[in-house]
Amino acid sequence: MNDAAVQGQQFAFLLVDRFSMFSLAAAIDTFRSANRLMGRDFYRWTTVSADGEAVMASNGLPIKVDHAIGDVPPVDILFVCVGLTTEFPGKNRVLAALRAWGRQGRALGALAAGSLLLAEAGQLDGHRCTIHWENRAGFRERFPEIECTGNVYEIDRKRYTCAGVSTSIDLMLEIIRADFGSSLVNEVANQFQHERIRSPVDRQRVGPERDLAGKSEKLQKIVALMAEKLDEPLSAADLARAAGLSVRQVERLFLRHLGQTPGRYYMRLRLERARQLLRQTNMPILDVAVATGFTSHSYFAQSYRQQFGRPPSDERRTTY
């Protein structure tokens, strides 16, 4: 048991407009359950917004908060909880507060897309982090100097980040483990029917890759290589060589498990990444095409329309 476990810990959750209710509830309820099992309130929390006024969650529920960002009491970690957008009223005030927090050497965390806000405030420079898979492409294009791993959570010195939703549970369990060890962590996980407590080296289950669970390890390796090389696609021979297979064996593997050729699957991954960049960044469409391995704007537009039934320009006119 460390010193924090003797004194207790206090956390603040900064909520911005359209934040993820699931991520917030998963984090807070993990601490609530730990308190219940211990029979004492070791973990305490407070909620914060830019101006101290109620904030609307992404599911439409308004949530009252306890403090404005300028009036946050001393806490051990300030977590930024973000959902559908990083643009919201009072953003400049929040960024200034996060920068001040960092200058004071205090701990910061992020749930779901909160890493975008921390990075914008310059609070992830020189740190390893993660973010929800849907936001990772935009994050890496916008902050290429920051190591964004795509793991379920990351703890790097005084920076605590996770991919949100159920991974919020895993991050908070790791904080509890540091205070009290594995026995309490296992009890808390059992309360939530959380079958497997994930570690920071566990990768997120992401978009088009989520159908690979339980399938061939060689197939998973090839798809992971594809996902890392979307800007300069690998040849069929290179992919086969990396997996220790022939090109024909790779083709049979994809057809048997995924019902499509490796080339078709690779194209799908590239176009999914392109859609994420179009939705999450202001990159010119030609730059998006180049970033996903297309050397021809017309071929990119044609492929995009075939995949999604609309031209790339339409993504810029749609609000998500």
Long-range contacts (C-beta under 8 A, 24 or more apart in sequence): 1-179, 1-180, 1-181, 2-178, 2-179, 4-76, 4-178, 4-179, 5-42, 5-179, 5-180, 8-41, 8-42, 8-43, 8-44, 9-42, 9-43, 9-44, 9-76, 9-77, 9-175, 9-179, 10-44, 10-45, 10-46, 10-73, 10-74, 10-75, 10-76, 11-43, 11-44, 11-45, 11-46, 11-75, 11-76, 11-77, 11-78, 11-79, 12-45, 12-46, 12-47, 12-48, 12-67, 12-72, 12-73, 12-75, 12-77, 12-78, 12-79, 13-45, 13-46, 13-47, 13-48, 13-79, 13-81, 13-111, 14-48, 14-49, 14-69, 14-78, 14-79, 14-80, 14-81, 14-94, 15-47, 15-48, 15-49, 15-55, 15-57, 15-63, 15-65, 15-81, 16-49, 16-50, 16-55, 16-80, 16-81, 16-82, 16-83, 16-86, 16-88, 16-91, 16-94, 16-117, 17-55, 17-56, 17-85, 17-88, 17-89, 18-56, 18-57, 18-58, 18-83, 18-84, 18-85, 18-88, 19-55, 19-57, 19-58, 19-81, 19-82, 19-83, 20-57, 20-58, 20-81, 20-82, 20-83, 20-111, 20-112, 20-113, 20-164, 20-165, 21-57, 21-58, 21-59, 21-61, 21-63, 21-83, 22-164, 22-165, 23-81, 23-83, 23-111, 23-112, 23-164, 23-165, 23-168, 24-57, 24-81, 24-111, 24-168, 26-165, 26-166, 26-168, 26-169, 26-172, 27-79, 27-81, 27-111, 27-168, 27-169, 27-171, 27-172, 29-192, 30-168, 30-169, 30-172, 30-173, 30-176, 30-188, 30-192, 31-172, 31-176, 33-188, 33-191, 33-192, 34-176, 34-180, 34-184, 34-188, 37-184, 37-187, 37-188, 37-191, 38-180, 38-184, 42-179, 43-176, 46-72, 46-73, 46-75, 48-72, 48-78, 49-90, 50-88, 50-89, 50-90, 50-91, 50-93, 50-94, 51-89, 51-90, 51-93, 57-83, 58-83, 58-84, 69-93, 69-94, 69-97, 70-97, 72-97, 76-107, 77-107, 77-108, 77-109, 77-160, 78-106, 78-107, 78-108, 78-109, 79-108, 79-109, 79-110, 79-111, 79-114, 79-160, 80-108, 80-109, 80-110, 80-111, 80-114, 80-117, 80-118, 81-110, 81-111, 81-112, 81-114, 82-110, 82-111, 82-112, 82-113, 82-114, 82-116, 82-117, 83-112, 83-113, 84-320, 86-113, 86-116, 86-117, 86-120, 95-120, 95-121, 98-123, 99-123, 105-158, 106-158, 107-158, 107-159, 107-160, 108-158, 108-159, 108-160, 109-159, 109-160, 109-161, 109-162, 109-171, 110-160, 110-161, 110-162, 111-162, 111-164, 111-168, 112-162, 112-163, 112-164, 112-165, 112-168, 113-164, 114-161, 114-164, 115-139, 115-148, 115-161, 116-142, 118-159, 118-161, 119-143, 119-146, 123-159, 124-159, 124-161, 127-156, 127-157, 127-159, 128-154, 128-156, 128-159, 129-154, 129-156, 129-159, 129-161, 130-154, 130-161, 130-162, 130-163, 130-204, 131-161, 131-163, 132-163, 132-164, 132-165, 132-204, 133-163, 133-204, 133-205, 133-206, 133-207, 134-207, 134-276, 135-276, 135-280, 136-276, 137-273, 137-276, 137-277, 137-280, 138-276, 138-277, 138-279, 138-280, 138-281, 139-280, 141-277, 141-281, 141-283, 141-291, 142-281, 150-203, 150-204, 150-206, 151-200, 151-201, 151-202, 151-203, 151-204, 152-198, 152-199, 152-200, 152-202, 152-203, 152-204, 153-198, 153-200, 154-200, 155-200, 163-204, 166-194, 167-198, 167-204, 169-194, 170-197, 170-198, 170-199, 170-202, 173-197, 174-199, 174-200, 207-272, 208-265, 208-268, 208-269, 208-272, 211-258, 212-257, 215-257, 216-253, 216-257, 218-243, 218-244, 218-245, 218-253, 219-253, 219-254, 219-257, 219-258, 222-250, 222-253, 222-262, 223-265, 223-269, 226-265, 226-266, 226-269, 227-269, 230-269, 230-270, 230-273, 230-291, 230-292, 230-293, 231-290, 231-291, 231-292, 231-293, 232-293, 233-266, 233-270, 233-293, 236-262, 236-263, 267-303, 267-307, 268-307, 270-294, 271-303, 271-304, 271-307, 271-308, 274-300, 274-304, 274-312, 275-304, 275-308, 275-315, 278-312, 278-315, 278-316, 279-315, 279-318, 279-320, 285-312, 285-313, 288-312
